[in-house]
Amino acid sequence: MKISVDTEKCVASGQCVLLAPETFDQNEEDGTVVLLAEEPPAGERDAARQAELTCPAAAIRLAEA
């Protein structure tokens, strides 16, 4: 699985960080998404999928490898 984020679309809701804190963080200045792991660990993949589905701005994209 590969993850990409579009910080231009991000509305800084923080749902991704709550759901997958090992994969996502937020920029301290504007709250936009920061991708910590382009390829999340196996134990974090379900959480990353949920973050993609939950993102109100559709700023997270997952591609299955």
C-alpha positions in Angstrom: 0.0 0.0 0.0 1.2 3.5 -0.9 -0.3 6.6 0.5 -0.3 10.1 -1.0 -1.8 13.3 0.4 -2.9 16.5 -1.2 -2.1 19.3 1.3 -3.9 21.8 -0.9 -7.2 20.0 -0.4 -6.7 19.4 3.3 -9.0 21.3 5.6 -7.1 20.4 8.8 -9.8 18.4 10.5 -7.3 16.0 12.0 -9.3 12.9 11.6 -6.4 11.1 9.9 -4.2 11.8 12.9 -6.7 10.5 15.3 -7.3 7.3 13.3 -3.7 6.6 12.2 -1.2 8.5 14.3 1.8 6.4 13.1 1.0 7.4 9.5 -0.2 11.0 9.7 0.5 14.1 11.7 -0.5 17.7 11.3 1.5 20.8 10.4 1.9 22.9 13.6 1.4 26.1 11.6 -1.7 25.5 9.7 -3.0 22.1 10.8 -2.7 20.5 7.3 -1.8 16.8 7.0 1.8 15.6 7.2 2.5 12.1 5.8 4.8 10.2 8.2 4.8 6.9 6.3 4.2 6.6 2.6 4.1 2.8 3.2 2.4 2.2 6.6 3.3 -0.8 8.7 1.0 -3.8 8.4 -0.7 -3.0 11.7 -1.6 0.5 10.6 -3.1 -0.3 7.1 -6.7 -0.6 8.3 -6.4 2.6 10.1 -5.0 4.3 7.0 -7.9 3.0 4.9 -10.3 4.4 7.5 -8.5 7.7 7.4 -8.9 7.9 3.6 -12.6 7.2 3.9 -13.1 9.6 6.8 -11.2 12.6 5.3 -13.8 15.3 4.7 -11.7 16.9 1.9 -10.7 13.6 0.2 -7.0 14.7 0.6 -5.8 11.2 1.2 -5.3 8.6 -1.5 -4.3 4.9 -1.0 -3.0 2.7 -3.8 -2.8 -1.0 -3.1 0.6 -2.4 -4.3 
